[in-house]
């Protein structure tokens, strides 16, 4: 592999991975890692769980220490040292020791930038009041923990409903604190679509979390008389006032690209460093990895900023490979992510509907609600899957899964299928492990492929939940094929009820000059109904996801 002087700016996921991989490939290379903070490698994604004490000890947050990296990999790790400038012509960086203020220059053969991303703090009046916290690193987390330990904190307001906001809501709730979330968007967890996020909204409500959607923060103010609050009063744009003993700012992150920008490197429209498939910046001697970069989305081809630990680790490893002579390339980011929220889990991979629409990519959607394992084995719970695929080729484009158990398994299988470029008919044929405690003979992933297979073959046509909200009764008949006792718990307004076992006896009562849209609870019985209708000369389509998807997405659960 040869010998090179490799300088890395920033540790944690991308930088530390690059340093360790470079040493494994080249014992002769000089490897210097600069880290502005006090910790070179810590469990960034574990920080909220320390607040809730699921991670009990602070020491458990530290993945590696400078001395540990020195002992194991012979790395020159310099913490509390900030790289303040890059001289591209001289191939040098200027570093400042934050404890002494001393500056010095270091040359490089290859430079890797991994400074990460910083929490957004927009200029909202009062945003810097005491008792307001961001969660990016260990010192941030310890500062919040100290506030909670030293004050009588009863009310927390979380601004932002992304990963950090939701994880912090769960963990503060574990500490007996009442939590409110204010989110400017109409849903939490914007990486999934609204019709899947509604399950998270429901879970938050079930656990006593107050959720304010579509309502951004206007300001943070001193509490009035009677508004007992240790931190501030969060004033929403709707003028609602939320007294808070602590405020968590989870407004997203921005790439820390200022160093690269000052050095004249290309910066993208999203504020991140632009890199090519070799993770090189616009300077061929400088690479960039992790939360600071913009990459191509592997499904849409659009530039994106996806700050996740998994891609950052792989990018760091790959940058070291490329610098030391391996012929590899970064194929893009799929954005696979997962979240636990109280008793449910939500995950997604690939493109969601919003992304596909923005990119102008045609897609078809299927919803299904299978059990996570064999129904006859005790403890089965329902999953909700949303799978997006190309109507022309059947190629998988993205997937989202929500449920109590088995979400991670399905998301990981779907992410693997996505990386492999699989089609839905191939997904139907994937051979997955089966025993009653773990799955079903037809796994939910297989079922998604089979439904899409039927659509591609023309055996069934689908209707989406939003297409029946304002249907024309002169052209469409809504047919509920559930049993009357099921229908009594909720139904789609305007629909008629003929239970599936009775359908064949009532065919002569149904119109052939209208399209019949059938639905049941989850879509299986209504699929059977559609096959009966189609083979008897009727025009019929199935409501994908059926009443369960419709009711959750619309909140429209009419009762007789």
N, C-alpha and C positions, 0 to 999 in steps of 0.2 A: 504493500500500500504506500510505501514511501514515508517521508517525514515532512510534516508541515507545522507551521505555527498557527493554531486555530484559536481565535478569540471569540468568546460567546458573551453576549450582553443579555443578562436575565437568566434566572434559574427555573425553578418549579418544573412544570411538565415538559415544555419544549426544550429549554436550554439544558436542563440537567440530563435529559434523555440523549441529546446530541453529544454532550461531553462524555458520558459513559460509553456510548456507542463508538465514538471516535477513538477512545482509548482501547476498546476491545479490538478495533481494527488496526491500530497503529501504536505499538509500544514506544516508538521513537518520537512521535509528535509531541510538541509542546502545546498544552491545552490550558488556557486561562479562562476562567468563568467569573465575570463580574456580576454581582447581585446588589442592587441598591438597598434592599431590606436586610433585616438581621438573619433571615432564614433562607437557605439556598434551595431547599426541597421540602415542601410541606403539603399536607393533604388539603388542598384548596377546597375540594368538593366536600370535605368532611366538616368544614367550619360550622355550619348550622347545627350539626349533630352534637357538637361540643356544648353549644348553648343549652340544648335540651338534655345534656348529660347521657345521651345514648353512647357517645364517646366520652368515657368517664374522666380520663386523665389528659392534661395538656400535652404531656410527652408523646401521647399516641398520635398527635397531629404532625409530628416531625418525621418525615420519611427518611431523610439523610441529613447529616451535619457536614460542615466543611472538613472536619478532621476525618470523618468516616469516608468521605469521597477521596481524601488524600490517601488514606490507608489502603482503600480497596482499589482505586483507579489511578492513583498518583496524579490527581488533578490539582491545579493551582486555583483554589476557590477564594475569591476576595469579596466578602460580604461587606455591607455598609459602604460600598464603593459604587459611585454612579458614573457611567460613561456620559460625558457632557458634549462631546464633539467627535465627528469622524472626518479625517482628512483622507479623502478617497485617492488623491493623487500620490500622496506619500504612503498610503496604506497604513495609517496609524489611527489609533483612538486616543482621546484625552480622557483621563479618569480623575475623579475627585474622591478622596477619602472623606466621608461625611463626618467622621469623628474629629479629624485633625484639620480638615480644610485643604490639605495639601493636594496639588494636582501633578500629574505626570503623564507621559505619553508611552504607548506600547504599540509596536508594529504588529502586523498580521499578514499571513499569506491568505487566509480565509477568515471572513468575519460572519458570524451568525447572530442575527438580531432576534431576541425573544423577550422583549420587555412586557408583553402581555397587553391587557386592556385595563382601564381605570373606570370606576363607577361614575356614571353620569351625575352631575350636580348642576342642573340648569339654574339660571339666575332667578329663582323663585324667592320673593321677599321672605326673609326669616329662615331660609334653609340651613343656615349655619348656627342655629341656636343650640345651646347645650342640650344633651339628651337625644340628639339626632345622630344616627350611626349608619355607616356603610359597612359591608362585609366583603373585604377583598383578601385580607391576609390575617395572620395570627395576631399582630398587635391590634387590628380593628376588632377582632373577636374578643380579645381579652379586655379591651376597653368597654365593650358592650356588657360583657359578663360582670365586670366590676360595678358598672352602673346598676345592673339588676340586683347585685348582691348588697349594695349600699343604700338602695332606695326601696320604698314600698311601692313597687310597680304593679298596678292592677290593670291598666289599660295600655295596649300597644296599638299603634297605627302603622301599617306597612304600606308604603307608597310604591305600587308596582306589583303586578301579578305574574311575574315570570318565575323561573326556577327558584332563584334565591328568595323572592317574596313568599312563594308558597311553602318552601322548606322552612323558612323562618316562622311562618304562621303556625305550622305544625309544632315546631320545637318550643315556641313561646307558649303555646297552648299547653304543652306538657308541663310547663312550669307554673300552671295555674293562672295565666294571664289572659284576660279577654282581648281578643284580636279583632281589628277591623282592617280590611284591605281596600285601598282606593286605586282603581285602575282606569286610565283614560280610555282604553279600548273597550269594546263591548264584551270582551271575554278575557279570561286568564289564559296563561300558557299559549301564547300566540303561535307557537310552532305547530300546533295542531289546529284543526278547523273548529269553528264555533259549535257545530253539531256534535262534536266529541267533547269539547270543553264544558258543555252543559253538565256532564257527569261530575266534573270537578266542582262546579258551582253548587250542585246539590250536596256534595260531600262536605264542602265548607259550611253550608247552612246546617247540616245535620250535626256538626261539631261546634255550633254556636259562633262561628266566625261571621261577622257582618261584612257583606261584600257590596261595594259601591262601584258599579260598572259604568263605563262611558262618562266618567266624572273625574276629571283631572284636578290636581291641586292648584289653587289660585295663590295661596300664601300660607305661611305659618305665623301665628300671632300669640301674643300674651293671653293667658286665660282671663276671662271676665270673672266677676264675683260669682261664685257658685260652680264655675267650671274648674273643678279641682284637677289640676294637671301639672305634673312635674317638668314636662318638657315643653309642650306648646299646645296650641289648638290648631289642628289641621283644617284649613278652610277650603272646601271644595268649590269648584266653579259653579255648582248648583247652589252655593251659599250654605250648604250643610256645614256644621261645625263639629269636629271630632276631637274632643279633649284627649290628650295623650301623655302618659307618663314616660313613654319612650317611643321614638319614631325610627323606623328602619327604612332607609332609602334604597329601594330596589328598582331604580328607573332604567336599568340597562347599563351597558358599558360602551366605552369608545376606545378604539385602538390607540395605544400610546406610541404614536408614530411621529412625534415632534422631532426626535433625534434624526430619524430617517429623512424627514422633510427638510430639516436644516442642512442635511448633507446632499440634498438635491435628488434624492431617490424618488421614483414615481409613486404617487399616492393616488388611490382610487377614489371614486365618488362616495364610497361609504366611509372614507377616512382611514382605511387600512393600507398597508404597504402592498403594492401589486407584485406578485411573483409569478413566474412561469412554471411549467410542469417539472422543472428541476428545482423549484423553490428558490430560484435566483431572483434577486431584485433587478432593477434596471442597471445595476453595476454587477458585472459577471463575477466579481470577487466577494460579493456580499450576498448572503442568503438570509431569509427571514422565515420564522415559523411561529405557530401558535396563534394566540388571540390578537396579535398585532397585524395579521395579514388578511388580505382579500384573496379568495381562491374562486375557481369556477365550481359551481354546483354540479355534481356528477350527473344529475338528471336533466336539469333545465339548461345547463351551460352558461347560466347567468353568473356575473360576479356576485359574491356573497361574503358576508362576515359571520362566521359561525364559531363562537367562542366555546369550544368544548374540549375537555381534557384528552379524550381519546385521539382525535385528530392531531392535537398538539404533540402528544407523545410520538405518534407515528411520523409526523413531519420532522421532529427533532432527530429521530433515528435515521430518516431518509436523507436529511441534509448532510449528516456525517458520512453516510454511505457515498453520496455523490462527490463530496469534497475529497474523499479518499479513494476515488476511482471506480466505484461501482456504477453500472449503467442501469439506473432505475429512474422512474418518473412518478410524480404524484398525479393520480387520476382524478382528483377532485374530492369534495367532501359531500357525503350523503346526509349529514345532519342527524344521525341516529341518536336519540336521547330518551331518557326515561325519568320518571318522577314518582315517588311515593307520597301520597297525601292522605294521612290518617289511615283509613282502611281500604283504600283503593290505590291502584297504580295506573299511570298513563304513560304511554310511550309512542314514539313516531319515528319513521325513517323515510328518507327520500323526499319527494315533493308533496306538499299539501295542495288543496284546491286553489288557494290564493296564489301560490307560486306558479302553478300551471296556467292559470288564467292570465297572469301578468306576462308570462313567457309566450303566450299564444299557442300552447301545446294542447291538442285535443285529448280528452280523457273520458273514461267511463268510470262510474262509481258503484261499488257494491257495499252494502252494509249487511252484517250478520251478527247474530247474538247466540253463539253456541256455548255449551258448558265447557269448563276448563278441563274436566276429565269425565270419564264414563258416568252417566247419570245414575246408574244403579249402585255405584260405589259412594259411600257416605261422604258428604262434605263438598259436593260439586257446586260451583258458583258460576254465574253467567259472565261471559266476556262480551265486549262489543268491539267488533272489527270494522274498520273502514279501509277499503282497498281501492286504489286508483290504478288504472291500467289503460294502455293505448287501445282505442277501438279498432284501429287499423291492423296492428301487429299482435295485439294481446300482451305486449311487454309490460311487466310490472313497472309502475312509476313511483309509487309511494304507498305507505300504509300507516295506520294509527290504531292503537289497541288500548282499551280501558277495561279494568275489571279488578276483582279482589285478588285473584290468584292466577298464575300462569301467563301474565302479560309479558314478562321479560323473555320467556322462552319463545313466544310467538314473534315478538319484535326482532329478536336476534335471528330467527330463521328467515323472516322476511327481509331483514337487512342483508343477510348472506345471499338470498335469492336475487336481491336488487343488484348487489355487487357483481353477481354472476351473469347479469343480463337475462334472467329467466323470464319466460312468458307464463301466462296464467295456466295454460294447459300443462306446462311443465311443473308448475306449482301443485297442480292437482295430483301429479304422479310422484311427488317427493315422498320418500319412505322415511317416516319418522318413528321414533321409539313409541311403543304402546304397551302399557299395562294399566289396569283400571285406576290405580291411584295417581297416574301421571298424565293420562290423555285418553283419547278415544281412537277406535279403529280408523275413523275418518277424523283426523285432527282438524281443528279450526282452520289451520293454514291450508290443508287439502280442500276443505269445504269452500273456502274463498276461491280457490282455483277452479273448483267444479262449477260454482255459480257463474263465474266469468266464462268458463268453457261453454256453458249452456247459452250464454248471451252471444258469444262469438259465433256459435254454430247456428244461431237463429231459432233455438228451441224456446227461448223466452225473451221478452223485452221488459225493460225495467222502467219504473217511474220513481223519481226522487221525492223525498218528503216535502220539499218546498214547492213542487209542481202541483200538489193536490190542495194547497192552501186556498187558491182562488180558482178552482176548476169550474168549467162550464157544465152545469147539470143537463143541458140540452145535448151535449156531446159525449159526456162521460157518466157512467154509472159506477159509484163506489160500492164494492161488494165486500162485506165483512164475513169471513167464513169461520169465525170462532163460535164457540158455544154461547148461548144467551147469558149464562152467568159470568162469563168473561167480559162480554160486551157491556154488562151492567156496570162494570168498574171504569169504563171509559171507552169512547169510540170517536171516529172522525165524523163531524157533523154532516148530515146529508146522506150518509151511507145506509144501505139496507143490509139485513142480516140473514144469510142462509148458511147454516153450519156445513162444513165440508162433507160430512157423511150423508147429508140430505141433498147435496147439490144436483146430482144426476136426476133426481125425481122432480126438480124444479126448473130444469133447463128450458122448458116451453114457456116459462113465465118471464124469461130474460130477453131483452131487446137485442136484435142483431144489427140495428142501425146505429148503435152507440158502442163506444169503446168501454169495456169493463176493466176497471182497475181493482184488482183483488188485494186484500190484506188480511193478515191474521195477527198474532202477537209478534213473531220474529221473522216471518217470511217463508217458512217451510210449507205449511199447509196451504197458503195462498199460491205457492208455486205449483203444488199438486192441482189446485183448483184451476189455475191458468192452463195447465196441460189438458185437463178435461174440457175446458171451454174451447180452446184452440182446435182440438180434434173434433169438436162438434160444430165448427163453422162460426164461432164467435171471434170477435176482435178482443183480445185480452192482454193485459200487462200486469206485472207484479210490482207492488210497492216494496222497493228494496229496504230491508230493515223493518218493514211493516209498522204496526202501531207503536211498538216500543221506541223506534227511532223518531217517528212523527211526534209522539207525545213529549219525549225529552227535548227535541229540537225546538218545538213550538211552545211548549208549556201548556198546550191545549189538551186538557184531559177532561173532556165533557162527560158528565154522568147523566143517565136517564132519570 
